[in-house]
């Protein structure tokens, strides 16, 4: 005699945790892109006008 048994398994997903994990990862990626863009802009300014003019422009912007 054979008996058929049926088993079920249930997986619960923590939607809040998964959403927060995704948002945190997306935020890190965006921060890295902004940092890379800022570094590229600074390098471009140093090449085009020179380091002393970049410092002069920085101090002029900060002091008015």
NULO-865771 format. One record per atom (N, C-alpha, C, CB): residue in one letter; x, y negated, z. Coordinates in pm, whole numbers, plus 50000, padded with zeros to 5 digits. Glycine has a CB too. Layout:
aXYZ/...
//
This chain:
x500835011550000/x500005000050000/x500904987550000/x499045000250121/x500614978049915/x501354965549909/x500464954149954/x501904962949768/x501094945250026/x500364933650074/x501004921150015/x500354933050230/x500224912749959/x500704900249903/x500584889350009/x499914896449774/x501694882650030/x501684871550125/x502074858950052/x502644874150246/x501514848150093/x501804835250032/x502344825850139/x500534829249964/x503514820150109/x504104810750203/x504204797150134/x505494815650253/x504024787050208/x504154773450155/x505154765950239/x502774766050153/x505864757350174/x506794748650246/x506404734250217/x508294751450204/x506644725850312/x506234711950300/x507444703150325/x505084708650399/x507724694250232/x508834684850246/x508254670950265/x509784685350123/x508694664450368/x508264650750392/x509394641350355/x507824648750539/x509054631250281/x510024621250240/x509804608950327/x509894617950089/x510884603950381/x510814591650458/x510944580050361/x511924591050569/x509804575150314/x509794564850209/x510484552050255/x508364561850167/x510294548150378/x510924535950427/x512434536950427/x510434532750567/x512954548450470/x514394550450473/x514964550550332/x514744563550546/x514294557650241/x514784558450103/x514754544750036/x513954568450023/x513704537050061/x513604523650002/x514684514550057/x512214517650028/x514914515150186/x515964506850247/x517334510750195/x515924508050399/x517564523550178/x518844528450127/x519084523249984/x518894543850129/x518034523549902/x518154518549764/x518394503549764/x516884521949684/x517634496049845/x517784481549849/x519174477549898/x516704475349939/x519684484849997/x521034481950048/x522084484349939/x521334490650172/x521944495349867/x522884498349758/x522804487949647/x522604512149701/x521584483749612/x521424473549509/x522024460249554/x519934471649473/x521874457049682/x522454444749735/x523974444849731/x521984442449877/x524554456349761/x526014457549757/x526524455949614/x526464471049815/x525824462049520/x526224460949379/x526134446449333/x525334469849289/x525054439449369/x524914425549329/x525984416749394/x523514420349365/x526294419149520/x527344411449587/x528704413649521/x527424415249736/x528954426049479/x530214428949410/x530274421749276/x530384444049390/x529154421449204/x529134414449075/x529344399349093/x527814416949002/x528724393649194/x528914379349220/x530364376549258/x527974374649332/x530954385149339/x532364383449376/x533294384349257/x532754393749479/x533034393949170/x533854395149048/x533694382948958/x533474407848971/x532454378048946/x532214366248863/x532934354048922/x530684363348851/x532884352349052/x533584341249116/x535084342149098/x533244340749262/x535614354149109/x537054356049088/x537444352748944/x537474370449122/x536624356948849/x536904354048708/x536844338948682/x535904361448615/x535884332048743/x535774317548726/x536974310348787/x534474312448789/x537414314948905/x538584308748969/x539834310948886/x538784314449111/x540014322848834/x541174325648748/x541134317148623/x541224340448711/x539954315448565/x539814307048446/x540164292548476/x538384308048391/x539724287548590/x540034273648627/x541534272048651/x539244269548753/x542154281748716/x543604280748742/x544394280748612/x544064292248830/x543944288448514/x544654289148386/x544424276448305/x544204301448305/x543194271248305/x542874260148216/x543364246548269/x541384259548193/x543274243848399/x543654230648449/x544824231048546/x542494224248516/x545224242648591/x546374243748681/x545954243948827/x547334232248656/x546814249848910/x546454251449052/x546354238249129/x547464260249119/x547194228549097/x547144215849171/x545864208149141/x548364207249137/x545424208249016/x544174201448982/x542974208549043/x544014200448830/x543054221849056/x541974229249121/x541894225349268/x542194244549106/x543034224549336/x543044220249477/x542554205749492/x544454221749537/x542984197249401/x542534183249407/x541034182549388/x543254174649299/x540504189849294/x539064189949272/x538304195549391/x538724197949149/x538864205749455/x538234211449575/x538164201249687/x539004223849622/x539304194649713/x539304184749822/x538424172749789/x540714180149851/x538384168749663/x537504157849622/x536044161749644/x537744154149473/x535694173949612/x534314178449631/x533954179349778/x534094192049564/x534894183449863/x534594184950004/x534564171450078/x535624194150069/x535454162550042/x535574149850115/x534754138550053/x537024145650121/x534424139949927/x533564129849863/x534284119749783/x532784123049963/
//
